[in-house]
Amino acid sequence: MVQLSSPWPHEGQQQRQQQQIESAIRQKLDSSGEIDRIHHSLHANLTECGWRNVIQDAAKEAIRRKGLQPITLDSLVAELTPVGRATVPGEVKAKLVEHLKSQCFRD
């Protein structure tokens, strides 16, 4: 069997670095307790802008479409995840990113 090398030789190294950065950010947010505040703030922002209602309506519609066919939580999550990601308002994403940046570069 012939092994092909990546057209981008540093791709694997970049992915490892990205994972290390993400892990360090998660650890810092977790150890400071900031992750809980972020979750609370995000939950409040998504509720305030009506996003949660959009997702609830999409879930109800997905269940209605299935009719009498059994539906699993995994299949419902798989169907709703793209909808959820696509419908988060830009201002909510921007607030979250700014908050994360401020926390990462603090100290």
TORRO-191423 format. One line per field, with one value per residue: residue number from 0; residue in one letter; x, y, z of N, C-alpha, C, O, CB in turn. Coordinates in Angstrom, 3 decimals. Glycine has a CB too. Example, Ala and Ser with C-alpha at 12.3 -4.5 7.8 and 13.67 -1.06 7.14 Angstrom:
zadren: [0/1]
vexza: [a/s]
n.east: [13.190/12.850]
n.north: [-5.690/-2.250]
n.up: [7.800/7.080]
ca.east: [12.300/13.670]
ca.north: [-4.500/-1.060]
ca.up: [7.800/7.140]
c.east: [13.200/12.900]
c.north: [-3.300/0.030]
c.up: [7.800/7.870]
o.east: [14.236/13.409]
o.north: [-3.319/1.138]
o.up: [8.465/8.039]
cb.east: [11.308/14.084]
cb.north: [-4.473/-0.598]
cb.up: [9.046/5.725]
***
This chain:
zadren: [0/1/2/3/4/5/6/7/8/9/10/11/12/13/14/15/16/17/18/19/20/21/22/23/24/25/26/27/28/29/30/31/32/33/34/35/36/37/38/39/40/41/42/43/44/45/46/47/48/49/50/51/52/53/54/55/56/57/58/59/60/61/62/63/64/65/66/67/68/69/70/71/72/73/74/75/76/77/78/79/80/81/82/83/84/85/86/87/88/89/90/91/92/93/94/95/96/97/98/99/100/101/102/103/104/105/106]
vexza: [m/v/q/l/s/s/p/w/p/h/e/g/q/q/q/r/q/q/q/q/i/e/s/a/i/r/q/k/l/d/s/s/g/e/i/d/r/i/h/h/s/l/h/a/n/l/t/e/c/g/w/r/n/v/i/q/d/a/a/k/e/a/i/r/r/k/g/l/q/p/i/t/l/d/s/l/v/a/e/l/t/p/v/g/r/a/t/v/p/g/e/v/k/a/k/l/v/e/h/l/k/s/q/c/f/r/d]
n.east: [0.830/0.546/1.579/0.360/1.653/0.741/-0.407/0.188/2.733/2.989/0.570/-0.428/1.100/0.175/-2.475/-2.107/-0.971/-3.116/-4.966/-3.619/-3.635/-6.402/-6.946/-5.446/-6.789/-9.345/-8.666/-7.741/-10.063/-11.746/-10.426/-10.518/-13.142/-14.548/-15.764/-18.280/-19.581/-19.554/-21.152/-23.596/-24.070/-24.167/-26.381/-28.388/-28.232/-28.933/-31.515/-32.747/-32.635/-34.330/-33.486/-33.561/-36.274/-36.581/-35.096/-36.554/-38.967/-38.030/-37.295/-39.775/-41.025/-39.360/-39.889/-42.621/-42.518/-41.417/-43.484/-45.088/-42.840/-40.068/-37.933/-34.678/-32.736/-30.138/-30.445/-32.147/-30.596/-28.515/-29.890/-30.745/-28.447/-26.991/-28.919/-29.099/-26.482/-26.401/-28.306/-27.610/-27.442/-25.362/-24.461/-24.517/-22.595/-20.377/-20.205/-19.561/-17.077/-15.528/-15.609/-14.285/-11.760/-10.973/-10.713/-8.742/-6.482/-6.083/-4.322]
n.north: [-1.167/2.203/5.098/8.300/11.533/14.460/17.329/19.634/19.963/20.735/20.479/18.567/19.266/21.872/21.341/19.954/22.014/23.796/22.267/22.135/24.822/25.283/23.510/24.654/27.092/26.201/25.003/27.213/28.802/27.064/26.607/29.135/29.514/30.938/29.763/28.895/31.335/32.259/30.334/30.851/33.524/33.219/31.524/33.246/35.345/33.964/33.172/35.639/36.770/35.156/32.820/30.297/29.703/29.450/27.117/25.291/25.317/24.294/21.745/20.679/20.658/18.866/16.529/16.262/15.810/13.271/11.764/8.800/7.327/6.039/8.200/9.199/10.708/11.274/11.370/13.542/15.598/15.577/16.495/19.030/20.454/21.744/23.691/25.090/26.169/27.780/29.697/31.251/34.498/37.036/39.092/37.885/35.903/37.577/38.945/36.784/35.953/38.283/38.346/35.958/36.519/38.659/37.362/35.496/36.997/38.291/38.785]
n.up: [0.000/-0.812/0.783/0.928/1.134/2.924/1.131/2.384/4.326/7.017/8.155/10.054/12.281/12.723/13.388/15.797/17.331/17.373/18.816/21.267/22.013/22.249/24.332/26.420/26.689/27.458/29.905/31.381/31.497/32.830/35.303/36.406/36.834/35.062/32.882/33.686/34.086/31.477/30.187/31.474/30.686/27.890/27.643/28.625/26.711/24.340/24.946/25.304/22.712/21.323/20.165/21.388/21.255/18.503/18.048/19.598/18.163/15.732/16.572/17.329/14.822/13.437/14.839/14.316/11.545/11.499/12.333/13.171/13.242/15.034/16.918/17.768/20.362/19.525/16.702/16.476/17.572/15.701/13.467/14.286/15.014/12.819/12.178/14.564/14.800/12.537/13.056/15.231/16.332/14.891/16.592/19.084/18.789/18.365/20.837/22.490/21.435/21.884/24.673/25.284/24.183/25.817/28.250/27.721/27.235/29.516/32.558]
ca.east: [0.000/1.315/1.117/0.494/1.918/-0.156/0.115/0.628/3.554/2.888/-0.844/-0.563/1.695/-0.735/-3.636/-1.683/-0.824/-4.470/-5.538/-2.942/-4.134/-7.774/-6.879/-4.958/-7.869/-10.362/-8.142/-7.712/-11.446/-12.289/-9.801/-10.900/-14.588/-15.117/-16.571/-19.657/-20.130/-19.748/-22.342/-24.766/-24.251/-24.580/-27.759/-29.241/-28.249/-29.683/-32.921/-33.196/-32.781/-35.338/-32.854/-34.055/-37.604/-36.366/-34.654/-37.697/-39.891/-37.401/-37.373/-41.172/-41.268/-38.638/-40.636/-43.866/-42.176/-41.159/-44.773/-45.079/-41.528/-39.298/-36.869/-33.734/-32.142/-28.977/-30.858/-32.701/-29.453/-27.819/-30.695/-30.879/-27.161/-26.711/-29.891/-28.679/-25.270/-26.687/-29.252/-27.107/-27.236/-23.976/-24.085/-24.271/-21.271/-19.368/-20.063/-18.860/-15.678/-14.872/-15.453/-13.212/-10.476/-10.605/-10.315/-7.505/-5.350/-6.023/-3.282]
ca.north: [0.000/3.432/6.170/9.612/12.570/15.601/18.400/20.659/19.171/21.143/20.417/17.820/20.073/22.985/20.795/19.690/23.303/24.304/21.492/22.546/26.154/25.111/22.856/25.639/28.054/25.517/24.813/28.514/29.200/26.130/26.810/30.441/29.551/31.804/28.968/28.912/32.659/32.316/29.529/31.584/34.685/32.732/31.046/34.431/36.043/33.174/33.238/37.016/37.058/34.271/31.665/29.064/29.441/28.970/25.722/24.509/25.169/23.383/20.396/20.242/20.373/17.633/15.416/16.127/15.198/11.838/11.091/7.669/6.681/6.336/9.199/9.143/11.986/11.473/11.798/14.887/16.499/15.651/17.312/20.399/21.118/22.739/24.775/25.872/26.933/28.769/30.716/32.076/35.845/37.514/39.891/36.960/35.321/38.624/39.137/35.620/36.012/39.373/37.938/34.951/37.217/39.445/36.421/34.797/37.902/38.884/38.223]
ca.up: [0.000/-0.939/1.658/0.338/2.125/2.846/0.289/3.322/5.247/8.419/8.526/11.305/13.341/12.973/14.094/17.179/18.001/17.579/19.918/22.494/22.351/22.724/25.631/27.387/26.908/28.266/31.257/32.052/31.765/33.818/36.610/36.939/37.037/34.031/31.952/34.189/33.799/30.022/29.889/31.970/29.821/26.569/27.806/28.736/25.418/23.360/25.334/25.065/21.286/20.748/19.515/22.009/20.698/17.127/18.137/20.079/17.033/14.762/17.147/17.207/13.402/13.095/15.450/13.533/10.250/11.711/12.535/14.094/13.216/16.247/16.777/18.880/20.730/18.662/15.359/16.617/17.749/14.412/12.564/14.777/15.198/11.771/12.316/15.728/14.484/11.497/13.496/16.333/15.806/14.817/17.764/20.199/18.512/18.562/22.287/23.033/20.996/22.608/26.068/25.323/23.952/27.007/29.298/27.327/27.266/30.846/33.448]
c.east: [0.883/0.723/1.383/0.766/0.964/0.438/0.595/1.428/3.400/1.459/-1.056/-0.027/0.773/-1.965/-3.296/-1.540/-2.195/-5.127/-4.915/-3.437/-5.541/-7.802/-6.431/-6.041/-8.943/-9.917/-8.150/-9.131/-12.072/-11.738/-10.192/-12.383/-15.297/-16.022/-18.035/-20.329/-20.410/-20.999/-23.614/-25.085/-24.751/-26.029/-28.722/-29.351/-29.077/-31.181/-33.503/-33.450/-33.785/-34.785/-33.382/-35.437/-37.514/-35.991/-35.780/-38.694/-39.336/-37.467/-38.790/-41.488/-40.578/-39.376/-41.942/-43.620/-41.952/-42.457/-44.666/-43.751/-40.777/-38.191/-35.964/-33.214/-30.957/-29.379/-31.444/-31.581/-28.707/-28.574/-30.725/-29.557/-26.854/-27.663/-29.464/-27.476/-25.553/-27.560/-28.806/-26.826/-25.765/-23.545/-23.827/-22.896/-20.170/-19.128/-19.247/-17.376/-14.920/-14.631/-14.311/-11.845/-10.033/-10.125/-8.975/-6.282/-5.237/-4.953/-1.978]
c.north: [1.242/4.481/7.499/10.623/13.728/16.651/19.574/19.959/19.535/21.075/19.711/18.601/21.244/22.512/20.516/20.990/23.896/23.582/21.893/23.914/26.050/24.489/23.834/26.668/27.434/25.385/26.133/28.955/28.338/26.427/28.145/30.529/30.386/31.033/28.951/30.251/32.812/31.538/30.264/32.763/34.270/32.257/32.235/35.168/35.292/33.172/34.611/37.305/36.122/33.023/30.355/28.705/28.908/27.493/24.831/24.268/24.201/21.943/19.844/19.862/19.077/16.414/15.183/15.431/13.694/11.059/9.991/6.915/7.019/7.357/9.090/10.541/12.293/11.966/13.210/15.916/16.671/16.540/18.775/21.150/22.117/23.944/25.696/26.733/28.053/29.913/31.516/33.464/36.277/38.298/39.011/36.308/36.340/38.884/38.008/35.662/37.101/39.000/36.921/35.603/37.966/38.530/35.771/35.712/38.673/38.147/38.230]
c.up: [0.000/0.001/0.974/1.425/1.892/1.921/1.138/4.420/6.715/8.938/9.863/12.485/13.703/13.738/15.556/17.964/18.321/18.757/21.254/22.961/22.918/24.114/26.715/27.709/27.793/29.719/32.033/32.427/32.848/35.212/37.235/37.259/35.986/33.073/32.388/33.906/32.302/29.637/30.300/31.046/28.437/26.605/27.838/27.401/24.383/23.672/24.978/23.582/20.595/20.088/20.079/21.474/19.267/17.146/18.633/18.947/15.991/15.269/17.024/15.760/12.976/13.638/14.701/12.204/10.373/11.897/13.567/14.109/14.506/15.946/17.996/19.167/19.812/17.276/15.399/16.761/16.425/13.425/12.985/14.903/14.086/11.834/13.453/15.436/13.495/11.990/14.715/15.758/15.875/16.038/18.983/20.021/18.802/20.046/22.912/22.681/21.747/24.068/26.204/25.126/25.197/28.128/28.988/27.468/28.581/31.659/32.779]
o.east: [1.863/-0.486/2.489/0.177/0.455/1.652/1.339/0.839/3.663/1.168/-1.790/-0.623/0.617/-2.444/-4.093/-1.939/-2.408/-5.768/-5.616/-3.635/-5.845/-8.589/-6.987/-6.196/-9.399/-10.694/-8.522/-9.368/-12.836/-12.491/-10.199/-12.836/-16.520/-16.956/-18.932/-21.501/-21.401/-21.816/-24.592/-26.240/-25.651/-26.809/-29.748/-30.445/-29.837/-32.011/-34.598/-34.395/-34.058/-35.543/-33.625/-35.734/-38.278/-36.510/-35.946/-39.205/-40.074/-37.674/-38.983/-42.147/-41.155/-39.472/-42.331/-44.400/-42.263/-42.518/-44.214/-43.563/-40.846/-37.603/-36.436/-33.253/-30.786/-28.743/-31.259/-31.622/-28.314/-27.958/-30.731/-29.557/-26.484/-27.256/-29.468/-27.454/-25.002/-27.553/-29.549/-26.059/-25.038/-22.400/-23.002/-22.132/-19.154/-17.982/-18.370/-16.522/-13.797/-13.577/-13.485/-10.888/-8.865/-9.220/-8.171/-5.185/-4.414/-4.728/-0.983]
o.north: [1.310/4.715/7.774/10.570/13.928/16.854/20.423/19.415/18.699/21.557/20.212/18.603/21.563/23.205/20.803/21.063/24.432/24.214/21.979/24.137/26.653/24.895/23.836/27.070/28.052/25.626/26.165/29.424/28.826/26.491/28.277/31.493/30.523/31.607/28.988/30.299/33.432/32.021/30.290/32.969/34.900/32.557/32.227/35.570/35.904/33.170/34.719/38.019/36.285/32.244/29.408/27.529/28.025/26.708/23.718/23.160/23.388/21.020/18.684/18.853/18.282/15.389/14.038/14.578/12.936/9.855/10.213/5.983/8.145/7.364/8.909/11.429/13.429/12.866/13.985/16.979/17.783/17.256/19.665/22.381/23.252/25.076/26.920/27.912/29.147/30.992/32.376/33.596/35.922/38.192/39.358/36.177/36.007/39.029/38.238/35.431/36.877/39.303/37.012/35.272/37.916/38.896/35.525/35.251/39.576/36.959/37.800]
o.up: [0.742/0.007/0.508/2.505/0.789/1.916/0.647/5.354/7.580/10.033/10.714/13.562/14.882/14.636/16.449/19.126/19.409/19.597/22.262/24.156/23.947/24.970/27.813/28.862/28.756/30.643/33.206/33.541/33.681/36.183/38.459/37.876/36.022/32.512/31.546/33.533/31.915/28.852/29.553/30.673/27.882/25.701/27.158/27.005/23.632/22.763/24.427/23.248/19.405/19.508/19.331/21.262/18.874/16.352/18.134/18.786/15.434/14.481/16.659/15.512/12.235/12.964/14.473/11.781/9.454/11.650/14.691/14.891/15.001/14.864/19.118/18.316/19.372/16.727/14.462/16.141/16.071/12.635/12.135/14.900/14.387/11.574/13.318/15.791/13.612/11.397/15.189/14.804/16.803/16.478/19.828/20.978/19.412/20.472/23.744/23.538/22.199/24.629/27.113/25.825/25.584/28.878/29.888/27.782/28.729/31.427/33.362]
cb.east: [-0.949/1.321/1.815/-0.756/3.393/-0.421/-0.954/-0.592/4.976/3.424/-1.638/0.155/3.084/-1.153/-4.130/-0.351/-0.009/-5.321/-5.338/-1.423/-4.118/-8.572/-5.928/-3.700/-8.478/-10.664/-6.714/-7.039/-12.279/-11.966/-8.293/-10.530/-14.905/-14.004/-16.027/-19.680/-19.163/-18.509/-22.266/-24.523/-22.938/-23.655/-27.901/-28.698/-26.825/-29.155/-33.082/-32.165/-31.428/-36.132/-31.333/-34.105/-38.452/-35.255/-33.436/-38.391/-40.167/-35.925/-36.933/-42.136/-40.777/-37.195/-40.924/-44.493/-40.923/-40.250/-45.288/-46.188/-40.706/-38.685/-37.455/-32.563/-31.696/-28.188/-31.891/-33.649/-28.496/-27.640/-32.106/-31.555/-26.059/-26.810/-31.318/-28.374/-24.194/-27.354/-30.549/-25.805/-28.101/-23.795/-25.177/-25.395/-21.179/-19.800/-21.446/-19.491/-15.599/-15.714/-16.777/-13.442/-10.595/-11.802/-11.382/-7.615/-5.447/-7.420/-3.612]
cb.north: [-0.009/3.941/6.108/9.989/13.048/16.191/18.869/21.463/19.309/22.549/19.708/16.490/20.594/23.647/19.506/18.916/24.276/24.132/19.990/22.579/27.079/24.246/21.658/26.344/28.515/24.130/24.233/29.576/29.118/24.682/26.729/31.525/30.090/32.485/27.528/28.621/33.759/31.751/28.169/32.084/35.464/31.587/30.197/35.377/36.233/31.735/32.955/37.995/36.951/35.016/31.726/29.212/30.718/29.798/25.597/25.228/26.533/23.792/20.409/21.354/21.544/17.673/15.700/17.504/15.857/11.635/10.515/6.719/7.128/5.034/10.656/8.175/11.975/10.180/10.810/14.955/15.958/14.245/16.771/20.382/20.087/22.083/24.215/24.962/26.011/28.100/30.075/31.445/36.836/38.365/40.912/35.868/34.841/39.923/39.219/34.322/36.264/40.649/37.340/33.874/38.200/40.294/35.349/34.287/38.864/38.819/36.818]
cb.up: [1.201/-2.412/3.049/-0.456/2.059/4.246/-0.705/3.919/4.873/8.591/7.441/11.205/12.909/11.653/13.407/17.197/17.127/16.295/19.674/22.280/21.114/21.748/25.575/26.847/25.562/27.684/31.204/31.147/30.492/33.420/36.482/35.960/38.408/33.251/31.858/35.695/34.278/29.275/30.604/33.418/29.697/26.097/29.105/29.811/24.899/23.322/26.850/25.604/20.603/19.760/19.680/23.542/20.727/16.415/19.064/21.258/16.385/14.500/18.628/17.691/12.527/13.651/16.947/13.283/9.667/12.932/11.222/13.739/11.961/16.832/16.633/18.570/22.212/18.541/14.768/17.829/18.842/13.821/12.496/16.099/15.274/10.395/12.570/16.885/13.921/10.328/13.794/16.998/16.572/13.601/18.084/20.280/17.038/17.865/22.957/22.509/19.478/22.525/26.609/24.242/22.767/27.492/29.476/25.868/26.124/31.558/33.883]
***
